[in-house]
Amino acid sequence: MQTFSDLRGQRRPATDLPLFDAPATVRTFDAPEFRGITFYEVEAKSILNHVPAASGMPFEWTINVYRGCSHACLYCFARPSHTYLNFDAGRDFETRIVVKVNAAEVLRRELRRPSWSGAHVAMGTNTDPYQRCEGRYRLTRGVLEALRDHANPCSILTKSPLLLRDLDLFVELAATAGFTANLSIGTLDEEVWRRSEPGTPHPKARMAAVKQLVRAGIPCGILMAPILPGISDSPEQLRAVVRAAADAGASHVTPITLHLRRGVKEEFMPWLEQAYPELVPDYRRLYRGANAPRAVREAIGERVRAAKRRHRTFDPQTDPPAARRLPASPPPPAEPEPATQLSLGL
């Protein structure tokens, strides 16, 4: 097991976590970007996660080297999964990050198994592989190196331009195994971004990363995820994202509007009451369940299609099916949800 002594973090007494056999090494870092965050370093028994066919996802296998996410997005689909660790889906999800320190080592062992078929592996489907602590732990890079060495096809979804650090590996993977990237950019509206995604890199920096990936020959699309009804779904806001995506050379733009499953709604609605109190009655009407009514979802989808028709770059007949269906954060296998997050609007 790696000790990460070079990280110069302060070690705290070890603690037991559900789902892991050995106690976790508890660590904090005296750095502004990690203030208030506690890391739980654990040894994973496996790293390849099989996605049940019943989930309807466009991939069978995923890797998540972290649990919890410092991006602190109020709407994050993965928040309820933190309760499996006896943490809460609110502040704990943002400040108690589980780090699978042996991820690359375990993956290499799993890729060597005779039973492994070399199936596509999706990363970033639950929590972001390029959240801030990846800059120190570098676990995602180790996983990518293992996938490259085994010529295993893979893809990444992220909200961080930190992925450009691994551009060399993406180029090698694209040439030998197959690799695609997706950047999640729900809006370019400065005010909406600052309110709803306080821990994420600026959306313009993410869009610039798309451009750099495309220039390097890496297929890269954009997930407009999530689009917030009444907040980031106006025609002008949607056109701004599509226009920037076309200028960056993105292969596709996929609108995925807010989905509020149980455990997420309880975190999102109090934020909405503070940030946009005038919209609370509308949200209570729209979100009696996890999704808004079909008519609302289809309306916003048509707005995005109208914006895309302005740019010949985007051809709906050639958009990769997997990209069109990829959700911002699919549900954990133990608690399956609908196959995709559907679009909504007001």
The 8 nearest C-alpha neighbors of each residue, nearest first, counted from 0:
[[1, 101, 2, 100, 42, 104, 3, 41],
 [2, 0, 3, 100, 101, 4, 42, 104],
 [1, 3, 4, 0, 5, 100, 6, 40],
 [4, 2, 5, 6, 1, 136, 7, 8],
 [5, 3, 6, 2, 7, 8, 1, 9],
 [4, 6, 3, 7, 8, 2, 135, 136],
 [5, 7, 4, 8, 3, 135, 136, 28],
 [8, 6, 5, 4, 9, 28, 3, 29],
 [7, 9, 28, 6, 27, 26, 10, 29],
 [8, 10, 27, 26, 28, 11, 7, 29],
 [9, 11, 26, 25, 8, 27, 12, 24],
 [10, 12, 25, 26, 13, 9, 24, 27],
 [13, 11, 25, 14, 10, 24, 26, 23],
 [14, 12, 24, 23, 25, 22, 11, 15],
 [13, 15, 22, 23, 16, 12, 24, 25],
 [16, 14, 22, 23, 17, 21, 13, 19],
 [15, 17, 19, 84, 18, 14, 22, 23],
 [16, 18, 84, 19, 15, 83, 85, 20],
 [19, 17, 16, 20, 84, 83, 43, 15],
 [20, 18, 17, 21, 16, 43, 41, 42],
 [19, 21, 22, 18, 17, 16, 15, 42],
 [20, 22, 19, 23, 15, 42, 41, 16],
 [23, 21, 15, 14, 13, 24, 16, 20],
 [22, 24, 41, 14, 40, 13, 39, 15],
 [23, 25, 13, 40, 39, 26, 22, 41],
 [24, 26, 39, 11, 13, 38, 10, 23],
 [25, 27, 10, 38, 9, 11, 8, 37],
 [26, 28, 37, 9, 8, 38, 36, 10],
 [29, 27, 8, 30, 33, 9, 26, 34],
 [30, 28, 34, 27, 31, 8, 33, 9],
 [29, 31, 33, 32, 28, 34, 27, 8],
 [32, 30, 34, 33, 29, 28, 35, 36],
 [31, 33, 30, 34, 131, 29, 36, 132],
 [34, 32, 36, 30, 31, 28, 35, 29],
 [33, 35, 31, 36, 32, 30, 29, 28],
 [34, 36, 33, 94, 37, 27, 32, 28],
 [37, 35, 94, 33, 34, 95, 38, 27],
 [36, 38, 95, 27, 26, 94, 96, 39],
 [39, 37, 96, 26, 25, 97, 95, 27],
 [38, 40, 97, 25, 23, 24, 98, 96],
 [39, 41, 98, 24, 23, 97, 100, 99],
 [42, 40, 23, 99, 98, 100, 39, 43],
 [41, 43, 99, 101, 100, 44, 40, 21],
 [42, 44, 45, 99, 41, 101, 46, 102],
 [43, 45, 42, 46, 105, 19, 20, 101],
 [46, 44, 43, 47, 105, 106, 109, 48],
 [45, 47, 62, 106, 48, 102, 105, 43],
 [48, 46, 62, 61, 45, 60, 49, 106],
 [47, 49, 61, 60, 62, 46, 50, 45],
 [50, 48, 60, 59, 51, 47, 61, 332],
 [49, 51, 59, 60, 48, 52, 332, 54],
 [52, 50, 53, 54, 49, 332, 59, 55],
 [53, 51, 54, 55, 50, 56, 59, 58],
 [52, 54, 51, 55, 56, 335, 50, 338],
 [53, 55, 52, 56, 338, 51, 335, 337],
 [56, 54, 338, 53, 52, 57, 337, 339],
 [55, 57, 58, 54, 338, 52, 325, 59],
 [58, 56, 321, 55, 324, 325, 59, 320],
 [59, 57, 56, 60, 121, 119, 120, 50],
 [60, 58, 50, 49, 61, 57, 51, 56],
 [61, 59, 49, 120, 48, 50, 58, 121],
 [60, 62, 121, 48, 120, 122, 47, 49],
 [63, 61, 122, 47, 46, 48, 64, 121],
 [64, 62, 65, 122, 123, 61, 126, 125],
 [63, 65, 99, 102, 98, 62, 128, 138],
 [66, 64, 98, 97, 63, 99, 67, 126],
 [67, 65, 97, 96, 126, 68, 98, 64],
 [66, 68, 92, 96, 93, 126, 65, 97],
 [67, 69, 93, 70, 126, 92, 71, 96],
 [68, 70, 93, 71, 198, 94, 130, 67],
 [69, 71, 198, 199, 68, 72, 130, 196],
 [72, 70, 69, 93, 198, 73, 68, 197],
 [71, 73, 196, 75, 74, 70, 195, 197],
 [74, 72, 267, 75, 71, 195, 266, 196],
 [73, 75, 72, 267, 263, 76, 259, 257],
 [76, 74, 72, 77, 73, 78, 263, 328],
 [75, 77, 328, 78, 74, 263, 329, 330],
 [78, 76, 75, 125, 80, 79, 328, 126],
 [77, 79, 88, 80, 76, 81, 75, 92],
 [80, 78, 88, 262, 81, 82, 77, 263],
 [81, 79, 82, 78, 77, 83, 331, 88],
 [82, 80, 83, 79, 84, 86, 88, 78],
 [81, 83, 86, 85, 84, 87, 80, 79],
 [84, 82, 81, 85, 80, 17, 86, 79],
 [83, 85, 82, 17, 86, 81, 16, 18],
 [86, 84, 82, 83, 87, 81, 17, 16],
 [87, 85, 82, 84, 81, 91, 88, 92],
 [86, 88, 82, 91, 89, 81, 92, 85],
 [89, 87, 78, 79, 92, 81, 82, 91],
 [90, 88, 87, 91, 92, 266, 93, 78],
 [89, 91, 93, 92, 94, 88, 87, 95],
 [92, 90, 94, 95, 87, 93, 89, 86],
 [91, 93, 67, 88, 90, 89, 94, 95],
 [92, 94, 69, 68, 71, 90, 91, 67],
 [93, 95, 36, 91, 92, 37, 96, 90],
 [96, 94, 37, 91, 38, 92, 36, 93],
 [95, 97, 38, 67, 66, 94, 39, 98],
 [96, 98, 39, 66, 65, 38, 40, 67],
 [97, 99, 40, 65, 100, 39, 41, 96],
 [100, 98, 41, 64, 102, 101, 42, 43],
 [99, 101, 102, 98, 42, 40, 41, 1],
 [102, 100, 104, 99, 42, 103, 105, 0],
 [101, 103, 105, 99, 104, 100, 106, 46],
 [104, 102, 142, 106, 141, 105, 101, 107],
 [103, 105, 101, 107, 106, 102, 108, 142],
 [106, 104, 108, 102, 107, 103, 101, 45],
 [105, 107, 109, 103, 108, 104, 46, 110],
 [108, 106, 110, 104, 109, 105, 145, 103],
 [107, 109, 105, 106, 111, 110, 104, 112],
 [110, 108, 106, 111, 107, 112, 105, 115],
 [109, 111, 107, 112, 108, 106, 115, 149],
 [112, 110, 108, 109, 107, 113, 115, 149],
 [111, 113, 114, 109, 115, 110, 108, 116],
 [114, 112, 115, 111, 116, 110, 109, 117],
 [113, 115, 112, 116, 111, 110, 109, 117],
 [116, 114, 112, 113, 117, 110, 111, 109],
 [117, 115, 118, 114, 113, 110, 112, 119],
 [116, 118, 151, 115, 119, 152, 110, 150],
 [119, 117, 116, 120, 152, 151, 60, 59],
 [118, 120, 152, 153, 121, 117, 60, 58],
 [121, 119, 153, 60, 61, 118, 152, 154],
 [122, 120, 61, 154, 153, 155, 60, 62],
 [123, 121, 155, 62, 124, 61, 154, 63],
 [124, 122, 156, 127, 128, 126, 125, 155],
 [123, 125, 328, 122, 329, 126, 156, 327],
 [124, 126, 328, 77, 123, 329, 63, 127],
 [127, 125, 123, 68, 124, 66, 67, 128],
 [126, 128, 123, 129, 130, 157, 68, 125],
 [129, 127, 123, 130, 139, 126, 64, 157],
 [130, 128, 127, 133, 159, 161, 131, 162],
 [129, 131, 127, 132, 128, 133, 69, 70],
 [130, 132, 133, 134, 129, 69, 32, 135],
 [131, 133, 134, 135, 130, 136, 129, 33],
 [134, 132, 137, 136, 135, 131, 129, 130],
 [133, 135, 132, 137, 131, 136, 129, 161],
 [136, 134, 133, 132, 137, 6, 131, 138],
 [135, 137, 133, 138, 134, 132, 3, 100],
 [138, 136, 133, 140, 139, 135, 134, 141],
 [139, 137, 141, 140, 136, 142, 133, 102],
 [140, 138, 142, 141, 137, 128, 143, 133],
 [139, 141, 143, 138, 142, 137, 144, 165],
 [140, 142, 138, 144, 103, 139, 143, 145],
 [143, 141, 103, 139, 145, 140, 144, 138],
 [144, 142, 140, 146, 145, 141, 147, 139],
 [145, 143, 147, 141, 142, 146, 148, 140],
 [144, 146, 148, 142, 143, 147, 107, 149],
 [145, 147, 143, 151, 149, 144, 148, 150],
 [148, 146, 150, 144, 149, 145, 172, 143],
 [147, 149, 145, 146, 150, 144, 151, 143],
 [148, 150, 146, 151, 147, 145, 110, 117],
 [151, 149, 176, 147, 148, 146, 175, 152],
 [150, 152, 146, 149, 176, 117, 147, 153],
 [153, 151, 177, 176, 119, 178, 120, 150],
 [152, 154, 120, 119, 178, 121, 151, 177],
 [155, 153, 179, 121, 178, 180, 122, 120],
 [156, 154, 122, 180, 123, 121, 181, 157],
 [155, 157, 181, 123, 182, 180, 122, 124],
 [158, 156, 182, 159, 127, 183, 123, 155],
 [159, 157, 183, 182, 205, 199, 160, 184],
 [158, 160, 161, 157, 200, 129, 205, 162],
 [161, 159, 162, 205, 208, 163, 204, 158],
 [162, 160, 159, 163, 164, 129, 134, 165],
 [161, 163, 160, 164, 165, 129, 159, 166],
 [164, 162, 166, 165, 161, 160, 208, 212],
 [163, 165, 162, 166, 161, 167, 160, 140],
 [166, 164, 163, 167, 168, 162, 169, 140],
 [165, 167, 169, 163, 168, 164, 170, 162],
 [168, 166, 170, 165, 169, 171, 164, 163],
 [167, 169, 171, 170, 166, 165, 172, 143],
 [168, 170, 166, 172, 171, 167, 173, 165],
 [171, 169, 173, 167, 168, 172, 174, 166],
 [172, 170, 168, 174, 169, 173, 175, 167],
 [171, 173, 169, 176, 175, 174, 170, 147],
 [172, 174, 177, 178, 170, 171, 175, 176],
 [175, 173, 171, 172, 176, 170, 177, 178],
 [176, 174, 172, 173, 150, 171, 177, 147],
 [177, 175, 150, 152, 172, 151, 173, 174],
 [176, 178, 173, 152, 172, 175, 174, 153],
 [179, 177, 173, 153, 154, 172, 152, 169],
 [180, 178, 154, 218, 219, 217, 155, 181],
 [181, 179, 219, 155, 154, 156, 218, 220],
 [180, 182, 156, 220, 221, 219, 155, 183],
 [183, 181, 221, 157, 158, 156, 184, 222],
 [182, 184, 222, 158, 221, 224, 157, 223],
 [185, 183, 223, 186, 222, 224, 202, 182],
 [184, 186, 223, 224, 225, 226, 183, 222],
 [187, 185, 188, 184, 240, 231, 236, 192],
 [186, 188, 202, 189, 240, 203, 239, 192],
 [189, 187, 186, 191, 190, 192, 236, 231],
 [190, 188, 192, 191, 187, 193, 186, 202],
 [189, 191, 193, 192, 188, 194, 195, 187],
 [192, 190, 194, 188, 193, 189, 195, 231],
 [193, 191, 189, 196, 195, 190, 194, 188],
 [194, 192, 190, 197, 191, 196, 195, 189],
 [193, 195, 191, 192, 196, 197, 190, 274],
 [194, 196, 192, 193, 191, 197, 72, 73],
 [197, 195, 72, 192, 199, 198, 193, 194],
 [198, 196, 193, 199, 195, 194, 71, 70],
 [199, 197, 70, 71, 196, 69, 200, 72],
 [198, 200, 70, 196, 197, 201, 158, 159],
 [199, 201, 159, 202, 204, 198, 158, 205],
 [200, 202, 204, 203, 199, 205, 192, 189],
 [203, 201, 205, 204, 187, 184, 206, 200],
 [202, 204, 206, 205, 201, 207, 187, 200],
 [205, 203, 207, 201, 202, 206, 208, 160],
 [206, 204, 202, 208, 203, 160, 207, 159],
 [205, 207, 203, 209, 208, 204, 202, 210],
 [206, 208, 204, 210, 209, 205, 203, 211],
 [207, 209, 205, 211, 206, 210, 160, 212],
 [210, 208, 206, 212, 207, 211, 247, 213],
 [209, 211, 247, 207, 213, 208, 212, 214],
 [210, 212, 208, 214, 213, 209, 215, 207],
 [213, 211, 215, 209, 217, 214, 210, 208],
 [212, 214, 216, 217, 210, 215, 211, 218],
 [213, 215, 211, 216, 212, 210, 217, 248],
 [216, 214, 212, 213, 217, 211, 170, 166],
 [215, 217, 213, 214, 218, 212, 170, 173],
 [216, 218, 213, 212, 215, 219, 179, 170],
 [219, 217, 179, 213, 180, 216, 250, 220],
 [220, 218, 180, 181, 249, 250, 179, 217],
 [221, 219, 181, 251, 249, 250, 252, 182],
 [222, 220, 252, 182, 181, 183, 223, 251],
 [221, 223, 183, 253, 224, 252, 184, 254],
 [224, 222, 185, 254, 184, 255, 253, 225],
 [225, 223, 185, 255, 222, 226, 183, 256],
 [224, 226, 256, 257, 185, 255, 223, 227],
 [225, 227, 256, 224, 185, 257, 231, 232],
 [226, 228, 231, 230, 257, 225, 232, 256],
 [229, 227, 344, 230, 232, 345, 231, 226],
 [228, 230, 345, 232, 231, 227, 344, 233],
 [229, 231, 227, 228, 232, 191, 233, 226],
 [230, 232, 227, 226, 233, 236, 229, 186],
 [233, 231, 228, 226, 230, 229, 237, 227],
 [232, 234, 236, 235, 231, 237, 229, 230],
 [235, 233, 237, 236, 238, 302, 232, 303],
 [234, 236, 238, 233, 237, 239, 232, 240],
 [237, 235, 233, 239, 238, 234, 231, 232],
 [236, 238, 234, 239, 240, 235, 232, 233],
 [239, 237, 241, 235, 306, 240, 236, 242],
 [238, 240, 242, 236, 237, 241, 243, 235],
 [241, 239, 243, 237, 238, 242, 244, 187],
 [242, 240, 244, 238, 243, 239, 245, 307],
 [241, 243, 245, 239, 244, 240, 238, 246],
 [242, 244, 246, 240, 245, 241, 247, 239],
 [245, 243, 241, 247, 242, 249, 246, 240],
 [244, 246, 248, 242, 247, 243, 249, 241],
 [245, 247, 243, 244, 248, 242, 249, 210],
 [248, 246, 210, 244, 245, 249, 243, 209],
 [247, 249, 245, 246, 210, 244, 213, 250],
 [250, 248, 220, 244, 251, 219, 247, 245],
 [249, 251, 220, 219, 248, 218, 313, 318],
 [252, 250, 220, 249, 318, 313, 221, 253],
 [251, 253, 221, 222, 220, 254, 223, 241],
 [252, 254, 222, 323, 223, 221, 255, 251],
 [255, 253, 223, 222, 256, 224, 342, 252],
 [256, 254, 224, 342, 225, 223, 341, 340],
 [255, 257, 226, 342, 225, 343, 224, 341],
 [256, 258, 225, 227, 226, 259, 255, 343],
 [257, 259, 290, 289, 340, 260, 256, 341],
 [260, 258, 289, 264, 263, 257, 261, 290],
 [261, 259, 289, 263, 264, 262, 258, 76],
 [260, 262, 263, 264, 259, 265, 289, 79],
 [261, 263, 79, 265, 264, 260, 88, 78],
 [264, 262, 266, 265, 261, 260, 259, 267],
 [263, 265, 267, 259, 266, 262, 268, 261],
 [264, 266, 263, 262, 267, 268, 269, 261],
 [267, 265, 263, 264, 268, 269, 89, 73],
 [266, 268, 264, 270, 73, 265, 269, 74],
 [267, 269, 271, 270, 264, 266, 265, 272],
 [270, 268, 272, 271, 267, 266, 273, 265],
 [269, 271, 273, 267, 268, 272, 274, 266],
 [272, 270, 268, 274, 275, 273, 269, 276],
 [273, 271, 276, 269, 270, 275, 274, 268],
 [274, 272, 270, 271, 276, 275, 269, 268],
 [273, 275, 271, 272, 270, 276, 194, 269],
 [274, 276, 271, 277, 278, 272, 273, 279],
 [277, 275, 272, 278, 279, 273, 271, 274],
 [276, 278, 275, 279, 280, 272, 281, 271],
 [279, 277, 281, 276, 280, 275, 282, 229],
 [278, 280, 282, 276, 281, 277, 283, 272],
 [281, 279, 283, 282, 278, 284, 277, 276],
 [282, 280, 284, 278, 283, 279, 285, 277],
 [283, 281, 285, 279, 284, 280, 286, 278],
 [282, 284, 280, 286, 281, 285, 279, 287],
 [283, 285, 281, 282, 286, 287, 280, 291],
 [286, 284, 291, 282, 283, 287, 281, 292],
 [287, 285, 288, 291, 283, 282, 284, 290],
 [286, 288, 285, 284, 283, 289, 291, 290],
 [289, 287, 286, 290, 291, 260, 259, 285],
 [288, 290, 259, 260, 258, 286, 287, 291],
 [291, 289, 258, 288, 286, 292, 259, 341],
 [290, 292, 285, 286, 343, 293, 295, 296],
 [293, 291, 295, 294, 296, 290, 285, 343],
 [292, 294, 296, 295, 297, 291, 343, 290],
 [295, 293, 297, 296, 292, 298, 343, 291],
 [294, 296, 343, 344, 298, 293, 292, 297],
 [343, 297, 295, 342, 293, 294, 298, 344],
 [296, 298, 300, 294, 295, 299, 293, 301],
 [299, 297, 295, 301, 300, 296, 344, 294],
 [298, 300, 344, 302, 301, 297, 343, 296],
 [299, 301, 297, 303, 298, 302, 342, 304],
 [300, 302, 304, 298, 299, 303, 305, 297],
 [303, 301, 299, 305, 300, 304, 234, 306],
 [302, 304, 306, 300, 305, 301, 307, 237],
 [305, 303, 301, 307, 306, 302, 308, 300],
 [306, 304, 302, 308, 303, 307, 301, 309],
 [305, 307, 303, 238, 304, 308, 309, 302],
 [308, 306, 304, 309, 305, 310, 303, 313],
 [309, 307, 305, 310, 306, 304, 311, 313],
 [308, 310, 307, 306, 311, 305, 242, 313],
 [311, 309, 312, 308, 307, 313, 245, 306],
 [312, 310, 313, 309, 308, 314, 307, 245],
 [313, 311, 310, 245, 314, 248, 250, 249],
 [314, 312, 311, 251, 310, 307, 315, 250],
 [313, 315, 316, 317, 318, 312, 311, 251],
 [316, 314, 318, 317, 313, 251, 304, 319],
 [317, 315, 314, 318, 319, 313, 320, 251],
 [316, 318, 315, 314, 319, 313, 320, 251],
 [317, 319, 315, 251, 316, 320, 314, 323],
 [318, 320, 322, 321, 317, 323, 251, 316],
 [321, 319, 323, 322, 318, 324, 57, 317],
 [322, 320, 324, 57, 323, 319, 325, 58],
 [321, 323, 319, 325, 320, 324, 318, 253],
 [322, 324, 320, 321, 253, 325, 319, 318],
 [325, 323, 321, 322, 326, 339, 320, 57],
 [324, 326, 322, 321, 323, 327, 57, 339],
 [327, 325, 328, 339, 329, 340, 324, 255],
 [326, 328, 224, 329, 325, 124, 76, 225],
 [327, 329, 125, 124, 76, 326, 77, 330],
 [330, 328, 326, 124, 125, 327, 331, 76],
 [331, 329, 335, 336, 332, 334, 328, 77],
 [330, 332, 333, 334, 335, 329, 80, 77],
 [333, 331, 334, 335, 330, 50, 51, 54],
 [334, 332, 331, 335, 330, 80, 51, 336],
 [333, 335, 332, 331, 330, 336, 80, 79],
 [336, 334, 332, 330, 333, 54, 331, 337],
 [335, 337, 330, 338, 334, 54, 329, 260],
 [338, 336, 339, 335, 54, 340, 55, 330],
 [339, 337, 55, 54, 56, 336, 340, 329],
 [340, 338, 326, 337, 341, 324, 325, 56],
 [339, 341, 258, 326, 255, 256, 342, 338],
 [340, 342, 255, 339, 256, 296, 343, 290],
 [343, 341, 296, 256, 255, 300, 299, 297],
 [296, 344, 342, 295, 256, 299, 291, 297],
 [343, 345, 228, 299, 295, 296, 298, 232],
 [344, 228, 229, 295, 343, 298, 299, 232]]
